[in-house]
Amino acid sequence: MSNEIHEIRERLEKEGLDILRIMFADVLGTTRSKYVLTSELERGVKHGPAFCQGVWVTTNRGDVLDAENIVSDGLQDFITKLNPKTIKNLSYESGMACVIVDAYNPDLSENLFAPRTILKRIIAQYAKIGLVPVVGPELEFYIAKCVDGKYSRAHENIGLVYTTGPMVDPDGTFLRIVRRLDEMNIGVVAANHEFSPSQYEINLWHSEALDAADRTFIFKTAIKDMVLKENKIATFIGKPWSDEGGSGFHLHFSVEDTHGKNVMHDGNRELSSIAQHMIAGILENAAAITALSNPTVNSFKRLGPDTLAPYRANWGFDNRSCMVRIPPEREAGTRLEVRVGDGAANPYLIIAVILAAGLDGINRKLSCPEPAEGMAYNNESAPVLPMSFKEALDALSANENIKTYLSSELIGVFLALKRDEIERYEKTVADPETRDVTQWELDEYLLRF
């Protein structure tokens, strides 16, 4: 490893990069990081760097909860190891690169609170049955500006879905983001304005699941950083404004064999048994999935009937009113699109839980129900998804399959953090059942996610 670190330092110095930003996602999806001087790289990463386990149980408001005995055990350290393949030049920060690290306990065992570790474990379970998961992320987000101490959308031009240019990007912020993301080489393919004013979508190219999660994590971090540098904010939360549509985090999934062949189709333009088992597993575990794919009180103000967001645990062919859509491409392009998530989701955890559910379907050979047709919100043969965060957390807590596939340690921390959020929301908001977006949600989530 020492030779590898030496080579990394030489490469960074050659490129004029004097700072390496060491990054990882905590349980909430927040970017935790340290700056390490390139000139001190060998010493800076030889035994870490180390972080306090308390980072796993720190709330959005900075409180530290005692979940899974992290505080009771004395807030011990964990150490990190960098992944050289994840190094990216930060095009918007002069002289700086970033790298993603994995978390380990001091005895070098896996840290089971770390979201990236959990995703790696799920991918390893696919490898045991000769399958390689492939993921293509699509994220929507808003750009907002601060006016008189409150955030509002950067522009109010309506009816401009699938457009680009000054009408939807008057200050050029979005165009600058796209160009800088391209310079980072994280697989950005296309970008456009979405349905609502100041709402945008950027598509990332598909790749193997861990790489896709890493790129999505860097992508979200970079966008928020870049927009802040222009005295605005980017927010990926599900429903930032009561009067406009929500933002989704759609994920396209397929599996390949070890030779890189897509095995989601049967060779005759029909879905393979593997694809059908995966769909069945996702629908069987849909209620628990929503807790991790829609991980805020705010998320459930986006979901519902006639919202262009999922309402029932159903699937359909090229049907955007379903939780699972099967795009029309076949052969190598055969895949499923899971449409339930929003951008507040931790990229590692949303991918991990959907892959876990798909693997559950494969392992148990679950039968796929009939596809929904037409607008599927009234398709009463399919159960309604949880319509509150509390209901989703209860479903996750009760789902022993998902906890086994993921990590009881991480799920325990996640549940503690999120139940604390709900308790604080209910204590603060006069009508906790309101479908309107409250100031509490904006204060809790807008800058963070």
C-alpha positions, 0 to 999 in steps of 0.5 A: 500500500505504501508504494501505491500511496507514493504513486498517488502523491506523485500523480497529484503533485504532477497535476498541481493538486496540493489537497486531497479531500477524503470523503465518505457518506454517513448513514444520513448521506451527509458528506463527511470529509477531511483535507489531507495535504498531498505533500503529507499523503504518506503520513496522512493516510498510512493509519487512516485517517481516523474518524469518531464513531459518533458521526454515524449517530449525529442528527441533521441538527448536530445532536448525537444519539446513543444508538447501537451503543456507540455513545455508551461504548465511549465514542470509539474511533474507526479508521478509513482506507482510500480507494484509488480508483475513486480519485476525481479532480474537483474542477470547481476547486483549484488544486484539489482532488477527492477520494472515497474511503471505506470504513473499518474498525481498529481491528480492520474488520468491516464497519457495519455502520458504513453505507458503502460497506453494506452495498459491497456486501450485497454486491458480493452476494450477487457475485456468489450466484454469478451475477453483476448488478448494473445501475443507471441513476437519474436525479432531479433537483431544484436551484434556489436563491435566498431573498430576504432570508428565505429561499425561493426558486431561482426563476419562475418560468413555467411550461418549460420541461425538456428545455435548456438555455437562458429561459430556464437558466438565466444566470447560466448556473446550470450550464456551468454545473454541467460543464464542470461535472464533465471535467470531473469525468463522473459519467454525466451524459445529458441534462435538461430543465424539468417540469417545475420552475428551477427544477433540473435533471441530470443523467449519469451513465450506467455502470456496475453498482458500486461505481454508480453509487460512488459517482452519484455520491460525488455528483451530489456533493459537487452540485451542492458545492458548486451552486453554493459558490454562486450564492444559491443552493441546490436541493435534492429533497423530495418536495421543497415547494408545496405549489410545485412538483417533487424531485425523484431519484430514479434508478435503472437496474439490470444484472449481467453474467460474469461475461458482461451479458445482460440476463434480464431478457430471454432472447425473445424480447420477453423478460427473463425469469431472473428479471421477473423474480427481481420485480417480485422481490422489489414489490414484496419488500416495497414498504421497507424499501420506501424507508431508505429510498424516501428517508425524510418526513418531507419525502412522503409529501411527494408520494401519492395518487396522480402525482407522477410519483408512485402510489402502489407497489406495482409494475408495468411496461413503459408505465410511469405511474408504476413503482417499477417501470420496464423501459421499452429497450430489449436485449442489452438494454433490458432493465427495470426502473425503480421510480419511488426514491427521491434525492434525499436518499443516501445513494449507497443505501437506496441502491443496496436496499433495492438490490437486496429486495431483488436478490430476495426475489431471486433467492426465493424464486418469488412469482411476479404479479401481472403488470399494471396497465394504464394509469395505475393509481387505481390498480387495487390489486396492488397494495398502497405504499406507505403514505407516512414516514412513520409507516415506512420505518415500521415496515423496515423495522419489521422486515427481517429479510431486509435487515439480514441482507443489509446490516442490523447495526446500520438499520438500528442507527437509521431507525433511531435517527429517523424516529428522532426526526419524526418526534422533533417534527411532531413536537414543532409543527402545529398540524403534523398531518399537513400535506403542505411543506412546513418551515421545519422541513426547510430548516431540517433538510433544504441545505443538507440534502 
